[in-house]
């Protein structure tokens, strides 16, 4: 997830632990929560059901493992 496709800053300093932001992700209204129970940088993205497939595809991109690798850094 990059700030180039979402209309608010998702960086560690700007988006604190256990906070929620609402905005627009590639034209789709989203609610993003920064959640973690072990300290890693992790997000939960909520959208209307009709947008779930397209938002999931935009997160995963052409390589589904890329998202996992990026979050592990």
Secondary structure, DSSP 8 states (H G I E B T S, - for coil): --TTSBSS--STTTS-TT-EEEEEETTEEEEEEE--SSS---EEEE--GGGHHHHHHHHHTT-HHHHHHHHH-
